[in-house]
Amino acid sequence: MPDSPSSEVIQKLQAELRERRVEAERHRLEAEELRSRVGRPDPKLARLGAEVQRLREELSEVRDQRDELLAGVRAALDRLSRK
């Protein structure tokens, strides 16, 4: 006895339902993984933080050198103006 058309439709719908459930579970797992990654710091942040610190220190040193140079120039101008 061949399957009735309604039985065939039901089987197709059940197969599609199983596929959708598998798909939904896969998406749920992917979303869970993404949420767990958000809690972890990005490894780039540590490197960028170190680079920012290095640049701040370099900027401070350059400012100190600038201040010394300006003081030297002012002292030289004072000596020249006294003569």
VENWOTA-V286035 format. One record per residue. N is the residue number from 1. RES is the residue in one letter. OMEGA is omega in whole degrees, 0 to 359 (NA if undefined). D_CENTER is the distance of its C-alpha to the mean C-alpha in Angstrom with 2 decimals. Layout:
n:res:omega:d_center
N:RES:OMEGA:D_CENTER
N:RES:OMEGA:D_CENTER
//
This chain:
n:res:omega:d_center
1:M:181:62.45
2:P:178:59.53
3:D:179:56.51
4:S:180:56.78
5:P:181:54.42
6:S:178:53.00
7:S:179:52.29
8:E:179:50.41
9:V:180:48.29
10:I:179:47.57
11:Q:178:46.49
12:K:179:44.15
13:L:178:42.65
14:Q:178:42.24
15:A:179:40.53
16:E:178:38.16
17:L:178:37.52
18:R:178:36.67
19:E:181:34.23
20:R:178:32.52
21:R:178:32.34
22:V:178:30.77
23:E:180:28.25
24:A:179:27.53
25:E:178:27.07
26:R:179:24.68
27:H:179:22.54
28:R:180:22.83
29:L:178:21.67
30:E:180:18.65
31:A:179:17.74
32:E:179:18.39
33:E:179:16.17
34:L:178:13.19
35:R:181:14.11
36:S:179:14.40
37:R:182:10.96
38:V:181:9.54
39:G:181:11.67
40:R:178:10.39
41:P:178:8.15
42:D:181:5.48
43:P:179:8.19
44:K:183:6.88
45:L:180:7.10
46:A:179:10.70
47:R:180:11.54
48:L:177:10.46
49:G:178:12.35
50:A:179:15.23
51:E:178:15.37
52:V:179:15.57
53:Q:179:18.27
54:R:180:20.10
55:L:177:20.21
56:R:179:21.52
57:E:179:24.16
58:E:179:25.11
59:L:179:25.46
60:S:178:27.65
61:E:180:29.80
62:V:178:30.25
63:R:177:31.29
64:D:179:33.76
65:Q:178:35.17
66:R:181:35.50
67:D:178:37.34
68:E:180:39.65
69:L:179:40.36
70:L:179:41.17
71:A:178:43.43
72:G:179:45.19
73:V:179:45.70
74:R:179:47.10
75:A:179:49.38
76:A:179:50.61
77:L:177:51.28
78:D:180:53.17
79:R:180:55.34
80:L:182:56.06
81:S:180:57.00
82:R:183:59.42
83:K:NA:61.41
//
